[in-house]
Amino acid sequence: MTNQAPSDDEIADLLRTARTFAVVGASANPSRPSHGVARFLLARGYEVIPVNPGLAGGDLLGQPVAADLAAITRPVDVVDIFRNSEAALDVVRAAIREKDRLGIKAVWMQLGVINEVAATEAAAAGLTVVMDRCPAIEWPRLLGR
């Protein structure tokens, strides 16, 4: 990996200070990881904005679903990406475009989602980049509760 991964302390700080996650690729299927992670984040007190064009206008886990990042109207701290590694680049570029309007601080690419170009572009735009990790794993590991 060519990009500098954040330290455990930096990830823990991100998890402590973030309030809102936009979960891109959120699924209505309870057996999908994106559904479980969104539920996990909600249970830990985070606001979650599910993002899925096929579900836009509906609700997922009691939260209104946005079609894309451009459709979100409230602040977002972390864009959590549940898309394949290739598709992650478009999501990261959208996050960069919306960074100032939404206050985005970080992009988080889920387990198995690795895109060095996306990571480099996000870091160059001043975003924290977490790649190939899951907040539902890192939260208990780093915050211990």
C-alpha distance (Angstrom), angle and dihedral (degrees) to the residues before:
residue distance angle dihedral
M1 . . .
T2 3.78 . .
N3 3.80 98.1 .
Q4 3.77 121.6 81.6
A5 3.80 107.8 -110.9
P6 3.79 115.6 -141.9
S7 3.78 116.3 -103.3
D8 3.78 122.2 -110.7
D9 3.81 88.2 -103.2
E10 3.81 91.2 53.5
I11 3.81 92.1 48.7
A12 3.81 91.1 47.3
D13 3.80 89.8 50.1
L14 3.81 90.4 50.1
L15 3.80 90.6 50.8
R16 3.83 91.1 47.7
T17 3.81 95.9 48.6
A18 3.81 102.1 36.1
R19 3.77 116.1 97.3
T20 3.82 103.5 174.2
F21 3.80 131.8 41.6
A22 3.81 122.5 -168.9
V23 3.82 103.2 -151.6
V24 3.81 105.7 -153.2
G25 3.78 111.3 -158.7
A26 3.79 93.5 23.9
S27 3.80 111.5 174.7
A28 3.79 131.8 -150.2
N29 3.82 88.3 -147.1
P30 3.83 107.5 100.3
S31 3.82 90.9 -150.4
R32 3.84 92.6 60.9
P33 3.82 117.6 96.6
S34 3.82 92.2 -128.5
H35 3.79 90.5 59.2
G36 3.81 92.4 48.9
V37 3.80 93.7 47.4
A38 3.81 92.2 48.3
R39 3.81 88.9 51.0
F40 3.83 90.3 47.2
L41 3.81 91.9 51.4
L42 3.80 92.6 47.9
A43 3.82 90.0 50.2
R44 3.83 89.1 53.9
G45 3.81 92.0 55.0
Y46 3.79 100.3 -100.0
E47 3.77 122.1 136.6
V48 3.79 109.6 -119.9
I49 3.78 126.6 -158.2
P50 3.81 109.3 -166.9
V51 3.81 111.9 -146.6
N52 3.80 118.6 -158.9
P53 3.82 125.0 131.1
G54 3.81 91.5 -150.1
L55 3.82 91.9 56.6
A56 3.82 98.2 35.5
G57 3.77 114.4 137.4
G58 3.79 92.6 26.0
D59 3.78 132.0 86.8
L60 3.79 130.1 -102.2
L61 3.79 118.9 -170.0
G62 3.79 86.9 -11.8
Q63 3.81 92.3 -56.3
P64 3.82 124.8 114.7
V65 3.81 111.8 -110.8
A66 3.82 120.4 -129.0
A67 3.80 121.9 -150.1
D68 3.81 93.0 -137.2
L69 3.79 141.4 -23.7
A70 3.81 91.6 -82.3
A71 3.82 89.3 61.6
I72 3.82 93.7 57.5
T73 3.79 114.1 103.6
R74 3.81 102.6 -176.5
P75 3.80 131.4 65.0
V76 3.81 120.3 -76.3
D77 3.79 124.4 -163.3
V78 3.81 100.5 -175.9
V79 3.80 131.9 25.1
D80 3.81 104.8 -151.0
I81 3.82 109.5 -159.9
F82 3.81 121.0 -148.0
R83 3.79 96.4 171.2
N84 3.78 129.9 105.1
S85 3.79 118.8 -82.6
E86 3.81 94.0 -100.0
A87 3.82 94.0 49.2
A88 3.81 90.8 48.9
L89 3.81 90.3 78.5
D90 3.82 92.9 63.6
V91 3.81 90.8 47.0
V92 3.80 91.8 49.8
R93 3.80 91.2 48.5
A94 3.81 89.3 51.3
A95 3.82 89.0 49.8
I96 3.80 90.0 51.9
R97 3.83 90.6 50.5
E98 3.82 91.1 49.7
K99 3.81 96.8 37.1
D100 3.78 98.5 103.6
R101 3.81 96.3 38.2
L102 3.82 94.0 49.4
G103 3.81 99.1 29.6
I104 3.81 92.9 -121.4
K105 3.80 111.7 -175.5
A106 3.81 102.7 174.8
V107 3.77 146.4 17.8
W108 3.78 116.3 -146.0
M109 3.80 118.4 -162.7
Q110 3.78 111.5 -159.8
L111 3.80 128.5 -126.0
G112 3.79 109.4 -56.3
V113 3.80 93.1 14.3
I114 3.79 105.6 117.1
N115 3.79 122.8 161.3
E116 3.78 116.0 156.7
V117 3.82 93.8 -172.2
A118 3.80 90.4 53.7
A119 3.81 90.8 46.7
T120 3.80 92.2 49.6
E121 3.81 92.9 48.5
A122 3.81 92.2 46.8
A123 3.80 92.7 48.9
A124 3.82 90.9 47.4
A125 3.81 87.9 53.8
G126 3.81 89.7 54.6
L127 3.80 98.0 -103.7
T128 3.79 124.0 137.8
V129 3.80 108.8 -118.3
V130 3.79 123.8 -149.2
M131 3.78 112.4 179.7
D132 3.80 134.2 -175.4
R133 3.81 93.2 6.2
C134 3.79 137.2 104.4
P135 3.82 126.4 -135.9
A136 3.82 89.8 -144.6
I137 3.82 87.5 61.8
E138 3.80 98.8 35.8
W139 3.82 95.7 47.0
P140 3.83 96.5 61.9
R141 3.81 92.0 35.7
L142 3.80 94.5 52.5
L143 3.78 104.2 26.0
G144 3.78 95.9 34.6
R145 3.75 98.6 -148.7
